[in-house]
Amino acid sequence: MIYEVDTERIKSQLEYLERCLDVMFDAREAWSRDDRLACFAGARALHIGVECVIDVGSTMIDGFIMRDPGGYLDIVDILEDENVVPSYGAVRLKELIRFRDRLVRRYHEVSEEELFRELSDTEVFHSYITWVRDYLKQELGSAYPGPKGEER
């Protein structure tokens, strides 16, 4: 079967997720109760990082003609069903999607301690990047351009 997967878009979104990870790391390093900039930067980077996961997943679902998702959490379920993401990764990604909902809709209820705790457990984003790239290589072979500087 020939797929029409927008690999350039996915590549760009994964690179943006890497930038978000850099900001999350910097925010954790600069964290203090008096550094509102680190708090806001960390919250925004975490929020956009989750958006990247959702967008990449949605693009993959469309391109590989997987079943239609019923919502953001379902995107992760589909990626798990299609063996893009392992079960343990799906659990953490869904936790982050739920936290994203709080950051977007009930931001005033998120404590700095909660935010710092979530920023301290973002390894799944690194793993997600690897899982997606590995899946694309497996399914598309030489049609997958890969990230900058990656050897074939």
Backbone torsions as a table, in degrees:
resi	resn	phi	psi	omega
1	MET	NA	139.0	178.4
2	ILE	-98.0	126.4	-179.0
3	TYR	-103.8	149.5	174.0
4	GLU	-111.6	79.9	-177.7
5	VAL	-98.7	127.7	179.9
6	ASP	-78.4	78.7	-175.4
7	THR	-66.7	-30.2	178.3
8	GLU	-66.9	-40.0	177.9
9	ARG	-65.4	-45.4	179.0
10	ILE	-61.9	-43.7	178.7
11	LYS	-58.2	-46.2	179.8
12	SER	-63.9	-42.0	-179.7
13	GLN	-66.9	-38.6	178.0
14	LEU	-68.0	-36.7	176.2
15	GLU	-65.2	-36.8	177.5
16	TYR	-67.8	-37.8	175.8
17	LEU	-61.0	-38.6	176.5
18	GLU	-62.2	-38.9	177.1
19	ARG	-64.7	-40.9	176.9
20	CYS	-60.8	-40.8	178.6
21	LEU	-61.6	-39.3	176.8
22	ASP	-61.0	-43.2	180.0
23	VAL	-67.6	-40.4	177.7
24	MET	-59.7	-43.0	178.4
25	PHE	-62.8	-48.2	179.4
26	ASP	-60.4	-40.3	179.5
27	ALA	-64.0	-41.4	177.6
28	ARG	-62.9	-42.8	-178.8
29	GLU	-65.3	-35.6	-176.8
30	ALA	-91.0	1.2	-170.9
31	TRP	-60.4	131.3	167.4
32	SER	-160.3	160.4	-177.1
33	ARG	-64.0	-22.1	-178.0
34	ASP	-94.1	-6.6	-177.1
35	ASP	-97.7	84.6	-179.2
36	ARG	-66.2	-29.3	179.6
37	LEU	-63.6	-43.5	178.2
38	ALA	-63.3	-39.3	179.1
39	CYS	-63.2	-49.1	-179.5
40	PHE	-67.5	-41.2	178.9
41	ALA	-64.0	-42.5	178.7
42	GLY	-63.0	-43.1	179.5
43	ALA	-63.2	-44.8	-179.0
44	ARG	-67.3	-41.6	179.5
45	ALA	-64.0	-40.4	177.9
46	LEU	-65.1	-45.1	178.6
47	HIS	-58.7	-50.9	-178.3
48	ILE	-68.4	-32.6	175.0
49	GLY	-59.0	-43.3	177.3
50	VAL	-66.3	-39.2	176.6
51	GLU	-59.4	-39.4	177.5
52	CYS	-61.5	-43.6	178.0
53	VAL	-59.4	-47.0	-179.2
54	ILE	-63.1	-46.1	-178.3
55	ASP	-64.9	-43.9	177.8
56	VAL	-62.0	-46.2	179.2
57	GLY	-59.1	-45.1	179.3
58	SER	-62.4	-42.3	178.8
59	THR	-63.9	-40.7	178.3
60	MET	-66.6	-42.3	179.3
61	ILE	-60.4	-43.8	178.0
62	ASP	-65.2	-46.3	-174.6
63	GLY	-70.5	-35.6	-179.8
64	PHE	-95.0	7.5	176.7
65	ILE	52.1	53.8	174.7
66	MET	-87.0	173.6	-178.6
67	ARG	-63.9	154.2	-178.7
68	ASP	-71.7	131.8	178.6
69	PRO	-77.9	150.7	176.9
70	GLY	-96.2	-1.8	-179.4
71	GLY	169.4	-177.8	-176.9
72	TYR	-61.4	-43.7	179.6
73	LEU	-64.0	-35.3	179.9
74	ASP	-66.8	-29.3	176.0
75	ILE	-58.2	-44.7	179.1
76	VAL	-67.0	-39.9	177.5
77	ASP	-59.7	-41.9	179.2
78	ILE	-64.7	-45.1	178.6
79	LEU	-61.8	-34.7	175.4
80	GLU	-68.7	-46.1	179.4
81	ASP	-59.8	-34.3	-177.8
82	GLU	-90.1	7.8	177.2
83	ASN	63.6	31.1	172.0
84	VAL	-83.5	-42.5	-175.8
85	VAL	-121.1	132.4	176.4
86	PRO	-72.4	162.8	-176.4
87	SER	-55.3	-46.2	-178.0
88	TYR	-63.9	-32.9	177.0
89	GLY	-71.9	-37.2	178.7
90	ALA	-62.5	-39.1	179.4
91	VAL	-59.3	-50.0	-178.0
92	ARG	-67.6	-39.9	179.3
93	LEU	-62.1	-39.0	178.2
94	LYS	-68.0	-34.8	174.3
95	GLU	-61.1	-42.9	-179.7
96	LEU	-67.7	-35.7	176.9
97	ILE	-64.5	-41.0	177.1
98	ARG	-64.5	-39.7	178.1
99	PHE	-66.6	-38.3	176.9
100	ARG	-57.0	-41.7	178.7
101	ASP	-58.7	-40.4	177.3
102	ARG	-67.3	-41.1	179.3
103	LEU	-62.5	-33.3	-176.6
104	VAL	-86.4	-41.4	-172.1
105	ARG	-102.3	-32.7	-176.6
106	ARG	-127.8	42.3	-176.6
107	TYR	-54.0	-33.3	-178.5
108	HIS	-70.9	-12.9	179.5
109	GLU	-97.9	-7.1	-178.0
110	VAL	-85.2	120.6	179.5
111	SER	-80.6	158.4	176.5
112	GLU	-61.9	-34.0	179.1
113	GLU	-64.8	-43.0	177.3
114	GLU	-62.5	-44.7	-179.4
115	LEU	-62.0	-45.5	179.6
116	PHE	-62.4	-40.3	178.9
117	ARG	-60.9	-44.3	179.4
118	GLU	-67.4	-39.8	178.6
119	LEU	-66.6	-22.3	-179.5
120	SER	-86.1	-1.6	-178.3
121	ASP	-133.2	63.4	-176.0
122	THR	-114.1	13.2	-178.9
123	GLU	-56.5	-29.9	-178.7
124	VAL	-60.5	-28.6	177.0
125	PHE	-63.8	-43.6	176.7
126	HIS	-60.4	-45.4	179.9
127	SER	-62.4	-41.8	-179.7
128	TYR	-57.8	-44.5	178.3
129	ILE	-57.0	-46.4	179.9
130	THR	-65.3	-45.6	-179.0
131	TRP	-59.8	-44.0	-178.8
132	VAL	-65.6	-47.5	-179.4
133	ARG	-62.0	-41.5	178.4
134	ASP	-63.0	-41.6	179.1
135	TYR	-64.0	-44.1	179.4
136	LEU	-62.5	-41.5	177.3
137	LYS	-62.1	-42.5	-178.4
138	GLN	-64.9	-45.0	-174.6
139	GLU	-83.0	-32.7	-173.9
140	LEU	-106.9	-16.5	-179.5
141	GLY	57.9	-128.5	-176.1
142	SER	-70.3	-12.3	177.7
143	ALA	-75.1	-12.2	178.1
144	TYR	-89.8	118.1	-176.3
145	PRO	-70.3	-24.1	-179.4
146	GLY	73.0	168.1	-180.0
147	PRO	-74.2	166.0	178.0
148	LYS	-55.4	135.4	173.9
149	GLY	78.0	3.0	-178.8
150	GLU	-81.2	133.7	176.4
151	GLU	-77.5	146.4	175.7
152	ARG	-94.9	NA	NA
